[in-house]
Every structure is written in C-alpha cells, then in structure tokens.
Amino acid sequence: MTRRYWNIHLEEMMESGVHFDHGTKKWNPRMVPYISAKHKGIHITNLTRTVHFLSEACDFVFDAASRGKPF
C-alpha cells in the first residue's frame, strides 16, 4: 500500500471540536488508548492518533477503489 498525503489538519479538527468525546459515564473501556484526558466530565480524544488512523483509512479506501472493489 502506497503512503499518500491527505489534507488532514489538526488545527481544523480542534476548531470543529472533533476531540470532544462522550461523557465519562458513557464510554467503552476499549477506547482507553485513544483518550488523552478528561475535562469537566467529558473525555478528550487523542487527535494525533485519530489523524494517523484516519490517514490509514483513507489509504485503504483509495487503494480498494482504485482496484474497483465495491463498497
């Protein structure tokens, strides 16, 4: 799989509030690696990891689409 540059910016994600997750009472314990902090009863998602995995997902979808795979 070829690595590509996707136009994903941390600043834009912060401005749009992507890092705010569910309340601390409603959470899945499997999300622990992706939560960076708690603030006022809300989990804060680690955007660095989010950007990394989003980029990998974009690569995967792009490669699959270029091979004509159905979605």
PQR file of N, CA, C, O and H, with PARSE charges and radii, in Angstrom:
ATOM      1  N   MET A   1       0.857  -1.179   0.000 -0.4000 1.5000
ATOM      2  CA  MET A   1       0.000   0.000   0.000 -0.0000 2.0000
ATOM      3  C   MET A   1       0.898   1.235   0.000  0.5500 1.7000
ATOM      4  O   MET A   1       1.797   1.358   0.832 -0.5500 1.4000
ATOM      5  N   THR A   2       0.656   2.121  -0.912 -0.4000 1.5000
ATOM      6  CA  THR A   2       1.435   3.348  -1.036 -0.0000 2.0000
ATOM      7  C   THR A   2       0.945   4.395  -0.055  0.5500 1.7000
ATOM      8  O   THR A   2      -0.259   4.581   0.120 -0.5500 1.4000
ATOM      9  H   THR A   2      -0.074   2.022  -1.588  0.4000 1.0000
ATOM     10  N   ARG A   3       1.877   5.075   0.580 -0.4000 1.5000
ATOM     11  CA  ARG A   3       1.544   6.141   1.533 -0.0000 2.0000
ATOM     12  C   ARG A   3       1.271   7.425   0.749  0.5500 1.7000
ATOM     13  O   ARG A   3       2.070   7.817  -0.101 -0.5500 1.4000
ATOM     14  H   ARG A   3       2.855   4.924   0.438  0.4000 1.0000
ATOM     15  N   ARG A   4       0.153   8.072   1.031 -0.4000 1.5000
ATOM     16  CA  ARG A   4      -0.212   9.315   0.361 -0.0000 2.0000
ATOM     17  C   ARG A   4      -0.377  10.421   1.385  0.5500 1.7000
ATOM     18  O   ARG A   4      -0.516  10.150   2.578 -0.5500 1.4000
ATOM     19  H   ARG A   4      -0.496   7.754   1.722  0.4000 1.0000
ATOM     20  N   TYR A   5      -0.363  11.650   0.934 -0.4000 1.5000
ATOM     21  CA  TYR A   5      -0.596  12.783   1.818 -0.0000 2.0000
ATOM     22  C   TYR A   5      -2.049  13.202   1.682  0.5500 1.7000
ATOM     23  O   TYR A   5      -2.501  13.574   0.599 -0.5500 1.4000
ATOM     24  H   TYR A   5      -0.250  11.871  -0.035  0.4000 1.0000
ATOM     25  N   TRP A   6      -2.770  13.139   2.783 -0.4000 1.5000
ATOM     26  CA  TRP A   6      -4.162  13.576   2.816 -0.0000 2.0000
ATOM     27  C   TRP A   6      -4.214  14.923   3.518  0.5500 1.7000
ATOM     28  O   TRP A   6      -3.425  15.188   4.425 -0.5500 1.4000
ATOM     29  H   TRP A   6      -2.402  12.837   3.662  0.4000 1.0000
ATOM     30  N   ASN A   7      -5.118  15.750   3.109 -0.4000 1.5000
ATOM     31  CA  ASN A   7      -5.226  17.117   3.616 -0.0000 2.0000
ATOM     32  C   ASN A   7      -5.970  17.123   4.957  0.5500 1.7000
ATOM     33  O   ASN A   7      -7.083  17.639   5.053 -0.5500 1.4000
ATOM     34  H   ASN A   7      -5.759  15.535   2.372  0.4000 1.0000
ATOM     35  N   ILE A   8      -5.346  16.546   5.988 -0.4000 1.5000
ATOM     36  CA  ILE A   8      -5.938  16.456   7.317 -0.0000 2.0000
ATOM     37  C   ILE A   8      -5.121  17.339   8.247  0.5500 1.7000
ATOM     38  O   ILE A   8      -3.922  17.117   8.411 -0.5500 1.4000
ATOM     39  H   ILE A   8      -4.442  16.127   5.910  0.4000 1.0000
ATOM     40  N   HIS A   9      -5.750  18.335   8.857 -0.4000 1.5000
ATOM     41  CA  HIS A   9      -5.030  19.281   9.706 -0.0000 2.0000
ATOM     42  C   HIS A   9      -5.558  19.230  11.136  0.5500 1.7000
ATOM     43  O   HIS A   9      -6.765  19.299  11.364 -0.5500 1.4000
ATOM     44  H   HIS A   9      -6.724  18.516   8.723  0.4000 1.0000
ATOM     45  N   LEU A  10      -4.654  19.109  12.083 -0.4000 1.5000
ATOM     46  CA  LEU A  10      -5.033  19.073  13.495 -0.0000 2.0000
ATOM     47  C   LEU A  10      -5.753  20.351  13.920  0.5500 1.7000
ATOM     48  O   LEU A  10      -6.705  20.301  14.699 -0.5500 1.4000
ATOM     49  H   LEU A  10      -3.673  19.053  11.897  0.4000 1.0000
ATOM     50  N   GLU A  11      -5.298  21.497  13.408 -0.4000 1.5000
ATOM     51  CA  GLU A  11      -5.908  22.773  13.786 -0.0000 2.0000
ATOM     52  C   GLU A  11      -7.380  22.819  13.405  0.5500 1.7000
ATOM     53  O   GLU A  11      -8.214  23.286  14.180 -0.5500 1.4000
ATOM     54  H   GLU A  11      -4.525  21.539  12.776  0.4000 1.0000
ATOM     55  N   GLU A  12      -7.699  22.330  12.200 -0.4000 1.5000
ATOM     56  CA  GLU A  12      -9.089  22.324  11.753 -0.0000 2.0000
ATOM     57  C   GLU A  12      -9.933  21.363  12.581  0.5500 1.7000
ATOM     58  O   GLU A  12     -11.102  21.632  12.858 -0.5500 1.4000
ATOM     59  H   GLU A  12      -7.021  21.951  11.570  0.4000 1.0000
ATOM     60  N   MET A  13      -9.334  20.245  12.974 -0.4000 1.5000
ATOM     61  CA  MET A  13     -10.056  19.288  13.800 -0.0000 2.0000
ATOM     62  C   MET A  13     -10.340  19.878  15.180  0.5500 1.7000
ATOM     63  O   MET A  13     -11.419  19.671  15.737 -0.5500 1.4000
ATOM     64  H   MET A  13      -8.384  20.027  12.750  0.4000 1.0000
ATOM     65  N   MET A  14      -9.379  20.607  15.727 -0.4000 1.5000
ATOM     66  CA  MET A  14      -9.576  21.254  17.026 -0.0000 2.0000
ATOM     67  C   MET A  14     -10.679  22.308  16.947  0.5500 1.7000
ATOM     68  O   MET A  14     -11.539  22.382  17.824 -0.5500 1.4000
ATOM     69  H   MET A  14      -8.503  20.775  15.276  0.4000 1.0000
ATOM     70  N   GLU A  15     -10.650  23.124  15.890 -0.4000 1.5000
ATOM     71  CA  GLU A  15     -11.655  24.178  15.724 -0.0000 2.0000
ATOM     72  C   GLU A  15     -13.066  23.603  15.606  0.5500 1.7000
ATOM     73  O   GLU A  15     -14.026  24.201  16.091 -0.5500 1.4000
ATOM     74  H   GLU A  15      -9.951  23.065  15.177  0.4000 1.0000
ATOM     75  N   SER A  16     -13.190  22.443  14.962 -0.4000 1.5000
ATOM     76  CA  SER A  16     -14.518  21.853  14.772 -0.0000 2.0000
ATOM     77  C   SER A  16     -14.979  21.041  15.982  0.5500 1.7000
ATOM     78  O   SER A  16     -16.130  20.608  16.035 -0.5500 1.4000
ATOM     79  H   SER A  16     -12.410  21.957  14.568  0.4000 1.0000
ATOM     80  N   GLY A  17     -14.087  20.832  16.955 -0.4000 1.5000
ATOM     81  CA  GLY A  17     -14.463  20.139  18.182 -0.0000 2.0000
ATOM     82  C   GLY A  17     -14.462  18.628  18.075  0.5500 1.7000
ATOM     83  O   GLY A  17     -15.159  17.957  18.835 -0.5500 1.4000
ATOM     84  H   GLY A  17     -13.152  21.183  16.912  0.4000 1.0000
ATOM     85  N   VAL A  18     -13.700  18.085  17.154 -0.4000 1.5000
ATOM     86  CA  VAL A  18     -13.637  16.639  16.964 -0.0000 2.0000
ATOM     87  C   VAL A  18     -13.099  15.938  18.206  0.5500 1.7000
ATOM     88  O   VAL A  18     -13.443  14.783  18.457 -0.5500 1.4000
ATOM     89  H   VAL A  18     -13.134  18.630  16.537  0.4000 1.0000
ATOM     90  N   HIS A  19     -12.279  16.601  18.969 -0.4000 1.5000
ATOM     91  CA  HIS A  19     -11.631  15.975  20.120 -0.0000 2.0000
ATOM     92  C   HIS A  19     -12.554  15.758  21.313  0.5500 1.7000
ATOM     93  O   HIS A  19     -12.199  15.018  22.230 -0.5500 1.4000
ATOM     94  H   HIS A  19     -11.999  17.539  18.765  0.4000 1.0000
ATOM     95  N   PHE A  20     -13.730  16.386  21.324 -0.4000 1.5000
ATOM     96  CA  PHE A  20     -14.670  16.177  22.421 -0.0000 2.0000
ATOM     97  C   PHE A  20     -15.421  14.873  22.197  0.5500 1.7000
ATOM     98  O   PHE A  20     -16.046  14.669  21.156 -0.5500 1.4000
ATOM     99  H   PHE A  20     -14.017  16.988  20.579  0.4000 1.0000
ATOM    100  N   ASP A  21     -15.348  13.999  23.189 -0.4000 1.5000
ATOM    101  CA  ASP A  21     -15.959  12.685  23.077 -0.0000 2.0000
ATOM    102  C   ASP A  21     -17.203  12.631  23.952  0.5500 1.7000
ATOM    103  O   ASP A  21     -17.731  13.669  24.351 -0.5500 1.4000
ATOM    104  H   ASP A  21     -14.840  14.165  24.034  0.4000 1.0000
ATOM    105  N   HIS A  22     -17.664  11.445  24.245 -0.4000 1.5000
ATOM    106  CA  HIS A  22     -18.833  11.256  25.105 -0.0000 2.0000
ATOM    107  C   HIS A  22     -18.500  11.604  26.545  0.5500 1.7000
ATOM    108  O   HIS A  22     -17.338  11.785  26.908 -0.5500 1.4000
ATOM    109  H   HIS A  22     -17.235  10.602  23.921  0.4000 1.0000
ATOM    110  N   GLY A  23     -19.530  11.692  27.344 -0.4000 1.5000
ATOM    111  CA  GLY A  23     -19.337  11.913  28.767 -0.0000 2.0000
ATOM    112  C   GLY A  23     -18.587  10.741  29.399  0.5500 1.7000
ATOM    113  O   GLY A  23     -18.601   9.629  28.871 -0.5500 1.4000
ATOM    114  H   GLY A  23     -20.474  11.544  27.049  0.4000 1.0000
ATOM    115  N   THR A  24     -17.944  10.993  30.515 -0.4000 1.5000
ATOM    116  CA  THR A  24     -17.126   9.968  31.156 -0.0000 2.0000
ATOM    117  C   THR A  24     -17.964   8.808  31.701  0.5500 1.7000
ATOM    118  O   THR A  24     -17.426   7.731  31.956 -0.5500 1.4000
ATOM    119  H   THR A  24     -17.933  11.897  30.944  0.4000 1.0000
ATOM    120  N   LYS A  25     -19.258   9.012  31.880 -0.4000 1.5000
ATOM    121  CA  LYS A  25     -20.111   7.923  32.368 -0.0000 2.0000
ATOM    122  C   LYS A  25     -20.536   6.982  31.238  0.5500 1.7000
ATOM    123  O   LYS A  25     -20.850   5.819  31.492 -0.5500 1.4000
ATOM    124  H   LYS A  25     -19.695   9.887  31.673  0.4000 1.0000
ATOM    125  N   LYS A  26     -20.550   7.465  30.008 -0.4000 1.5000
ATOM    126  CA  LYS A  26     -20.947   6.661  28.849 -0.0000 2.0000
ATOM    127  C   LYS A  26     -19.733   6.428  27.972  0.5500 1.7000
ATOM    128  O   LYS A  26     -19.486   7.180  27.029 -0.5500 1.4000
ATOM    129  H   LYS A  26     -20.295   8.409  29.802  0.4000 1.0000
ATOM    130  N   TRP A  27     -18.974   5.387  28.282 -0.4000 1.5000
ATOM    131  CA  TRP A  27     -17.782   5.142  27.490 -0.0000 2.0000
ATOM    132  C   TRP A  27     -17.506   3.655  27.401  0.5500 1.7000
ATOM    133  O   TRP A  27     -17.990   2.870  28.216 -0.5500 1.4000
ATOM    134  H   TRP A  27     -19.174   4.776  29.049  0.4000 1.0000
ATOM    135  N   ASN A  28     -16.735   3.284  26.418 -0.4000 1.5000
ATOM    136  CA  ASN A  28     -16.339   1.901  26.198 -0.0000 2.0000
ATOM    137  C   ASN A  28     -14.906   1.747  26.687  0.5500 1.7000
ATOM    138  O   ASN A  28     -14.037   2.500  26.246 -0.5500 1.4000
ATOM    139  H   ASN A  28     -16.343   3.922  25.756  0.4000 1.0000
ATOM    140  N   PRO A  29     -14.623   0.807  27.576 -0.5600 1.5000
ATOM    141  CA  PRO A  29     -13.266   0.634  28.100  0.2800 2.0000
ATOM    142  C   PRO A  29     -12.220   0.348  27.025  0.5500 1.7000
ATOM    143  O   PRO A  29     -11.034   0.586  27.250 -0.5500 1.4000
ATOM    144  N   ARG A  30     -12.631  -0.153  25.873 -0.4000 1.5000
ATOM    145  CA  ARG A  30     -11.669  -0.402  24.796 -0.0000 2.0000
ATOM    146  C   ARG A  30     -11.155   0.889  24.160  0.5500 1.7000
ATOM    147  O   ARG A  30     -10.219   0.854  23.361 -0.5500 1.4000
ATOM    148  H   ARG A  30     -13.595  -0.346  25.690  0.4000 1.0000
ATOM    149  N   MET A  31     -11.750   2.013  24.502 -0.4000 1.5000
ATOM    150  CA  MET A  31     -11.318   3.301  23.951 -0.0000 2.0000
ATOM    151  C   MET A  31     -10.187   3.937  24.745  0.5500 1.7000
ATOM    152  O   MET A  31      -9.716   5.013  24.376 -0.5500 1.4000
ATOM    153  H   MET A  31     -12.511   2.042  25.151  0.4000 1.0000
ATOM    154  N   VAL A  32      -9.739   3.306  25.822 -0.4000 1.5000
ATOM    155  CA  VAL A  32      -8.690   3.870  26.684 -0.0000 2.0000
ATOM    156  C   VAL A  32      -7.455   4.326  25.903  0.5500 1.7000
ATOM    157  O   VAL A  32      -6.945   5.408  26.194 -0.5500 1.4000
ATOM    158  H   VAL A  32     -10.122   2.432  26.122  0.4000 1.0000
ATOM    159  N   PRO A  33      -6.945   3.564  24.927 -0.5600 1.5000
ATOM    160  CA  PRO A  33      -5.741   4.029  24.211  0.2800 2.0000
ATOM    161  C   PRO A  33      -5.950   5.314  23.412  0.5500 1.7000
ATOM    162  O   PRO A  33      -4.982   5.994  23.070 -0.5500 1.4000
ATOM    163  N   TYR A  34      -7.197   5.648  23.115 -0.4000 1.5000
ATOM    164  CA  TYR A  34      -7.483   6.809  22.274 -0.0000 2.0000
ATOM    165  C   TYR A  34      -7.914   8.033  23.067  0.5500 1.7000
ATOM    166  O   TYR A  34      -8.099   9.102  22.486 -0.5500 1.4000
ATOM    167  H   TYR A  34      -7.983   5.096  23.393  0.4000 1.0000
ATOM    168  N   ILE A  35      -8.076   7.904  24.370 -0.4000 1.5000
ATOM    169  CA  ILE A  35      -8.489   9.020  25.217 -0.0000 2.0000
ATOM    170  C   ILE A  35      -7.244   9.637  25.840  0.5500 1.7000
ATOM    171  O   ILE A  35      -6.445   8.943  26.468 -0.5500 1.4000
ATOM    172  H   ILE A  35      -7.925   7.036  24.842  0.4000 1.0000
ATOM    173  N   SER A  36      -7.086  10.937  25.664 -0.4000 1.5000
ATOM    174  CA  SER A  36      -5.880  11.582  26.192 -0.0000 2.0000
ATOM    175  C   SER A  36      -6.123  12.257  27.539  0.5500 1.7000
ATOM    176  O   SER A  36      -5.179  12.425  28.312 -0.5500 1.4000
ATOM    177  H   SER A  36      -7.736  11.501  25.154  0.4000 1.0000
ATOM    178  N   ALA A  37      -7.361  12.649  27.844 -0.4000 1.5000
ATOM    179  CA  ALA A  37      -7.628  13.346  29.105 -0.0000 2.0000
ATOM    180  C   ALA A  37      -9.125  13.355  29.393  0.5500 1.7000
ATOM    181  O   ALA A  37      -9.943  12.966  28.559 -0.5500 1.4000
ATOM    182  H   ALA A  37      -8.128  12.513  27.216  0.4000 1.0000
ATOM    183  N   LYS A  38      -9.457  13.809  30.596 -0.4000 1.5000
ATOM    184  CA  LYS A  38     -10.847  14.050  30.990 -0.0000 2.0000
ATOM    185  C   LYS A  38     -10.945  15.509  31.386  0.5500 1.7000
ATOM    186  O   LYS A  38     -10.061  16.034  32.062 -0.5500 1.4000
ATOM    187  H   LYS A  38      -8.793  14.125  31.273  0.4000 1.0000
ATOM    188  N   HIS A  39     -12.019  16.168  30.968 -0.4000 1.5000
ATOM    189  CA  HIS A  39     -12.201  17.579  31.305 -0.0000 2.0000
ATOM    190  C   HIS A  39     -13.687  17.845  31.502  0.5500 1.7000
ATOM    191  O   HIS A  39     -14.483  17.663  30.581 -0.5500 1.4000
ATOM    192  H   HIS A  39     -12.737  15.741  30.418  0.4000 1.0000
ATOM    193  N   LYS A  40     -14.054  18.272  32.691 -0.4000 1.5000
ATOM    194  CA  LYS A  40     -15.444  18.610  33.018 -0.0000 2.0000
ATOM    195  C   LYS A  40     -16.420  17.497  32.641  0.5500 1.7000
ATOM    196  O   LYS A  40     -17.490  17.757  32.091 -0.5500 1.4000
ATOM    197  H   LYS A  40     -13.408  18.420  33.439  0.4000 1.0000
ATOM    198  N   GLY A  41     -16.040  16.256  32.942 -0.4000 1.5000
ATOM    199  CA  GLY A  41     -16.926  15.126  32.690 -0.0000 2.0000
ATOM    200  C   GLY A  41     -16.975  14.650  31.255  0.5500 1.7000
ATOM    201  O   GLY A  41     -17.855  13.863  30.906 -0.5500 1.4000
ATOM    202  H   GLY A  41     -15.170  16.044  33.388  0.4000 1.0000
ATOM    203  N   ILE A  42     -16.060  15.099  30.411 -0.4000 1.5000
ATOM    204  CA  ILE A  42     -16.022  14.697  29.005 -0.0000 2.0000
ATOM    205  C   ILE A  42     -14.634  14.138  28.699  0.5500 1.7000
ATOM    206  O   ILE A  42     -13.623  14.694  29.128 -0.5500 1.4000
ATOM    207  H   ILE A  42     -15.345  15.738  30.694  0.4000 1.0000
ATOM    208  N   HIS A  43     -14.597  13.043  27.959 -0.4000 1.5000
ATOM    209  CA  HIS A  43     -13.320  12.510  27.511 -0.0000 2.0000
ATOM    210  C   HIS A  43     -12.797  13.337  26.330  0.5500 1.7000
ATOM    211  O   HIS A  43     -13.569  13.763  25.470 -0.5500 1.4000
ATOM    212  H   HIS A  43     -15.418  12.592  27.610  0.4000 1.0000
ATOM    213  N   ILE A  44     -11.501  13.555  26.301 -0.4000 1.5000
ATOM    214  CA  ILE A  44     -10.847  14.271  25.206 -0.0000 2.0000
ATOM    215  C   ILE A  44     -10.077  13.240  24.385  0.5500 1.7000
ATOM    216  O   ILE A  44      -9.201  12.549  24.904 -0.5500 1.4000
ATOM    217  H   ILE A  44     -10.874  13.209  26.999  0.4000 1.0000
ATOM    218  N   THR A  45     -10.408  13.145  23.118 -0.4000 1.5000
ATOM    219  CA  THR A  45      -9.792  12.170  22.231 -0.0000 2.0000
ATOM    220  C   THR A  45      -8.410  12.646  21.789  0.5500 1.7000
ATOM    221  O   THR A  45      -8.193  13.836  21.561 -0.5500 1.4000
ATOM    222  H   THR A  45     -11.120  13.707  22.696  0.4000 1.0000
ATOM    223  N   ASN A  46      -7.489  11.705  21.674 -0.4000 1.5000
ATOM    224  CA  ASN A  46      -6.136  11.983  21.210 -0.0000 2.0000
ATOM    225  C   ASN A  46      -6.175  12.200  19.692  0.5500 1.7000
ATOM    226  O   ASN A  46      -6.305  11.241  18.932 -0.5500 1.4000
ATOM    227  H   ASN A  46      -7.666  10.738  21.860  0.4000 1.0000
ATOM    228  N   LEU A  47      -6.064  13.438  19.260 -0.4000 1.5000
ATOM    229  CA  LEU A  47      -6.178  13.754  17.830 -0.0000 2.0000
ATOM    230  C   LEU A  47      -4.979  13.288  17.019  0.5500 1.7000
ATOM    231  O   LEU A  47      -5.118  13.046  15.820 -0.5500 1.4000
ATOM    232  H   LEU A  47      -5.958  14.217  19.877  0.4000 1.0000
ATOM    233  N   THR A  48      -3.815  13.156  17.628 -0.4000 1.5000
ATOM    234  CA  THR A  48      -2.643  12.678  16.899 -0.0000 2.0000
ATOM    235  C   THR A  48      -2.888  11.254  16.405  0.5500 1.7000
ATOM    236  O   THR A  48      -2.598  10.929  15.254 -0.5500 1.4000
ATOM    237  H   THR A  48      -3.703  13.352  18.602  0.4000 1.0000
ATOM    238  N   ARG A  49      -3.419  10.418  17.278 -0.4000 1.5000
ATOM    239  CA  ARG A  49      -3.736   9.041  16.876 -0.0000 2.0000
ATOM    240  C   ARG A  49      -4.896   9.034  15.881  0.5500 1.7000
ATOM    241  O   ARG A  49      -4.907   8.234  14.945 -0.5500 1.4000
ATOM    242  H   ARG A  49      -3.654  10.682  18.213  0.4000 1.0000
ATOM    243  N   THR A  50      -5.864   9.916  16.077 -0.4000 1.5000
ATOM    244  CA  THR A  50      -7.010   9.987  15.175 -0.0000 2.0000
ATOM    245  C   THR A  50      -6.556  10.317  13.757  0.5500 1.7000
ATOM    246  O   THR A  50      -7.008   9.692  12.798 -0.5500 1.4000
ATOM    247  H   THR A  50      -5.856  10.567  16.837  0.4000 1.0000
ATOM    248  N   VAL A  51      -5.663  11.297  13.621 -0.4000 1.5000
ATOM    249  CA  VAL A  51      -5.156  11.683  12.297 -0.0000 2.0000
ATOM    250  C   VAL A  51      -4.413  10.516  11.658  0.5500 1.7000
ATOM    251  O   VAL A  51      -4.568  10.252  10.466 -0.5500 1.4000
ATOM    252  H   VAL A  51      -5.295  11.805  14.400  0.4000 1.0000
ATOM    253  N   HIS A  52      -3.609   9.822  12.451 -0.4000 1.5000
ATOM    254  CA  HIS A  52      -2.846   8.686  11.925 -0.0000 2.0000
ATOM    255  C   HIS A  52      -3.780   7.608  11.366  0.5500 1.7000
ATOM    256  O   HIS A  52      -3.601   7.152  10.237 -0.5500 1.4000
ATOM    257  H   HIS A  52      -3.482  10.037  13.420  0.4000 1.0000
ATOM    258  N   PHE A  53      -4.778   7.203  12.163 -0.4000 1.5000
ATOM    259  CA  PHE A  53      -5.685   6.152  11.725 -0.0000 2.0000
ATOM    260  C   PHE A  53      -6.620   6.617  10.613  0.5500 1.7000
ATOM    261  O   PHE A  53      -6.987   5.819   9.751 -0.5500 1.4000
ATOM    262  H   PHE A  53      -4.923   7.574  13.080  0.4000 1.0000
ATOM    263  N   LEU A  54      -7.008   7.874  10.615 -0.4000 1.5000
ATOM    264  CA  LEU A  54      -7.827   8.412   9.528 -0.0000 2.0000
ATOM    265  C   LEU A  54      -7.055   8.400   8.218  0.5500 1.7000
ATOM    266  O   LEU A  54      -7.616   8.089   7.167 -0.5500 1.4000
ATOM    267  H   LEU A  54      -6.709   8.522  11.316  0.4000 1.0000
ATOM    268  N   SER A  55      -5.790   8.732   8.274 -0.4000 1.5000
ATOM    269  CA  SER A  55      -4.934   8.684   7.094 -0.0000 2.0000
ATOM    270  C   SER A  55      -4.806   7.253   6.564  0.5500 1.7000
ATOM    271  O   SER A  55      -4.864   7.027   5.355 -0.5500 1.4000
ATOM    272  H   SER A  55      -5.334   8.984   9.128  0.4000 1.0000
ATOM    273  N   GLU A  56      -4.635   6.294   7.470 -0.4000 1.5000
ATOM    274  CA  GLU A  56      -4.559   4.889   7.053 -0.0000 2.0000
ATOM    275  C   GLU A  56      -5.874   4.434   6.420  0.5500 1.7000
ATOM    276  O   GLU A  56      -5.868   3.699   5.432 -0.5500 1.4000
ATOM    277  H   GLU A  56      -4.588   6.477   8.452  0.4000 1.0000
ATOM    278  N   ALA A  57      -6.997   4.867   6.987 -0.4000 1.5000
ATOM    279  CA  ALA A  57      -8.299   4.501   6.439 -0.0000 2.0000
ATOM    280  C   ALA A  57      -8.481   5.090   5.039  0.5500 1.7000
ATOM    281  O   ALA A  57      -9.012   4.423   4.150 -0.5500 1.4000
ATOM    282  H   ALA A  57      -7.002   5.464   7.789  0.4000 1.0000
ATOM    283  N   CYS A  58      -8.044   6.332   4.841 -0.4000 1.5000
ATOM    284  CA  CYS A  58      -8.132   6.967   3.522 -0.0000 2.0000
ATOM    285  C   CYS A  58      -7.277   6.205   2.502  0.5500 1.7000
ATOM    286  O   CYS A  58      -7.703   5.997   1.365 -0.5500 1.4000
ATOM    287  H   CYS A  58      -7.613   6.873   5.563  0.4000 1.0000
ATOM    288  N   ASP A  59      -6.073   5.789   2.910 -0.4000 1.5000
ATOM    289  CA  ASP A  59      -5.212   4.991   2.030 -0.0000 2.0000
ATOM    290  C   ASP A  59      -5.896   3.686   1.647  0.5500 1.7000
ATOM    291  O   ASP A  59      -5.888   3.299   0.479 -0.5500 1.4000
ATOM    292  H   ASP A  59      -5.727   5.958   3.833  0.4000 1.0000
ATOM    293  N   PHE A  60      -6.485   3.008   2.623 -0.4000 1.5000
ATOM    294  CA  PHE A  60      -7.142   1.729   2.389 -0.0000 2.0000
ATOM    295  C   PHE A  60      -8.304   1.883   1.406  0.5500 1.7000
ATOM    296  O   PHE A  60      -8.425   1.108   0.457 -0.5500 1.4000
ATOM    297  H   PHE A  60      -6.492   3.323   3.572  0.4000 1.0000
ATOM    298  N   VAL A  61      -9.154   2.880   1.633 -0.4000 1.5000
ATOM    299  CA  VAL A  61     -10.309   3.105   0.761 -0.0000 2.0000
ATOM    300  C   VAL A  61      -9.854   3.502  -0.642  0.5500 1.7000
ATOM    301  O   VAL A  61     -10.413   3.031  -1.633 -0.5500 1.4000
ATOM    302  H   VAL A  61      -9.056   3.510   2.404  0.4000 1.0000
ATOM    303  N   PHE A  62      -8.836   4.371  -0.731 -0.4000 1.5000
ATOM    304  CA  PHE A  62      -8.327   4.785  -2.038 -0.0000 2.0000
ATOM    305  C   PHE A  62      -7.789   3.590  -2.824  0.5500 1.7000
ATOM    306  O   PHE A  62      -8.083   3.440  -4.010 -0.5500 1.4000
ATOM    307  H   PHE A  62      -8.382   4.754   0.074  0.4000 1.0000
ATOM    308  N   ASP A  63      -7.003   2.743  -2.164 -0.4000 1.5000
ATOM    309  CA  ASP A  63      -6.439   1.563  -2.834 -0.0000 2.0000
ATOM    310  C   ASP A  63      -7.532   0.593  -3.285  0.5500 1.7000
ATOM    311  O   ASP A  63      -7.484   0.066  -4.396 -0.5500 1.4000
ATOM    312  H   ASP A  63      -6.764   2.864  -1.201  0.4000 1.0000
ATOM    313  N   ALA A  64      -8.512   0.364  -2.418 -0.4000 1.5000
ATOM    314  CA  ALA A  64      -9.605  -0.536  -2.753 -0.0000 2.0000
ATOM    315  C   ALA A  64     -10.422   0.011  -3.930  0.5500 1.7000
ATOM    316  O   ALA A  64     -10.796  -0.740  -4.830 -0.5500 1.4000
ATOM    317  H   ALA A  64      -8.551   0.792  -1.515  0.4000 1.0000
ATOM    318  N   ALA A  65     -10.692   1.305  -3.919 -0.4000 1.5000
ATOM    319  CA  ALA A  65     -11.465   1.929  -5.001 -0.0000 2.0000
ATOM    320  C   ALA A  65     -10.682   1.900  -6.314  0.5500 1.7000
ATOM    321  O   ALA A  65     -11.265   1.707  -7.381 -0.5500 1.4000
ATOM    322  H   ALA A  65     -10.388   1.916  -3.187  0.4000 1.0000
ATOM    323  N   SER A  66      -9.376   2.089  -6.238 -0.4000 1.5000
ATOM    324  CA  SER A  66      -8.579   2.073  -7.475 -0.0000 2.0000
ATOM    325  C   SER A  66      -8.506   0.680  -8.082  0.5500 1.7000
ATOM    326  O   SER A  66      -8.239   0.540  -9.276 -0.5500 1.4000
ATOM    327  H   SER A  66      -8.903   2.246  -5.371  0.4000 1.0000
ATOM    328  N   ARG A  67      -8.742  -0.359  -7.269 -0.4000 1.5000
ATOM    329  CA  ARG A  67      -8.788  -1.734  -7.784 -0.0000 2.0000
ATOM    330  C   ARG A  67     -10.202  -2.137  -8.177  0.5500 1.7000
ATOM    331  O   ARG A  67     -10.427  -3.272  -8.599 -0.5500 1.4000
ATOM    332  H   ARG A  67      -8.959  -0.245  -6.299  0.4000 1.0000
ATOM    333  N   GLY A  68     -11.154  -1.224  -8.044 -0.4000 1.5000
ATOM    334  CA  GLY A  68     -12.530  -1.479  -8.443 -0.0000 2.0000
ATOM    335  C   GLY A  68     -13.339  -2.287  -7.452  0.5500 1.7000
ATOM    336  O   GLY A  68     -14.345  -2.892  -7.823 -0.5500 1.4000
ATOM    337  H   GLY A  68     -10.971  -0.302  -7.701  0.4000 1.0000
ATOM    338  N   LYS A  69     -12.925  -2.308  -6.214 -0.4000 1.5000
ATOM    339  CA  LYS A  69     -13.657  -3.051  -5.183 -0.0000 2.0000
ATOM    340  C   LYS A  69     -14.966  -2.322  -4.861  0.5500 1.7000
ATOM    341  O   LYS A  69     -14.986  -1.093  -4.781 -0.5500 1.4000
ATOM    342  H   LYS A  69     -12.108  -1.817  -5.912  0.4000 1.0000
ATOM    343  N   PRO A  70     -16.050  -3.065  -4.677 -0.5600 1.5000
ATOM    344  CA  PRO A  70     -17.332  -2.416  -4.319  0.2800 2.0000
ATOM    345  C   PRO A  70     -17.368  -2.039  -2.833  0.5500 1.7000
ATOM    346  O   PRO A  70     -16.708  -2.667  -2.004 -0.5500 1.4000
ATOM    347  N   PHE A  71     -18.135  -1.023  -2.523 -0.4000 1.5000
ATOM    348  CA  PHE A  71     -18.304  -0.579  -1.143 -0.0000 2.0000
ATOM    349  C   PHE A  71     -19.749  -0.723  -0.731  0.5500 1.7000
ATOM    350  O   PHE A  71     -20.103  -0.400   0.403 -0.5500 1.4000
ATOM    351  H   PHE A  71     -18.670  -0.514  -3.197  0.4000 1.0000
TER
END
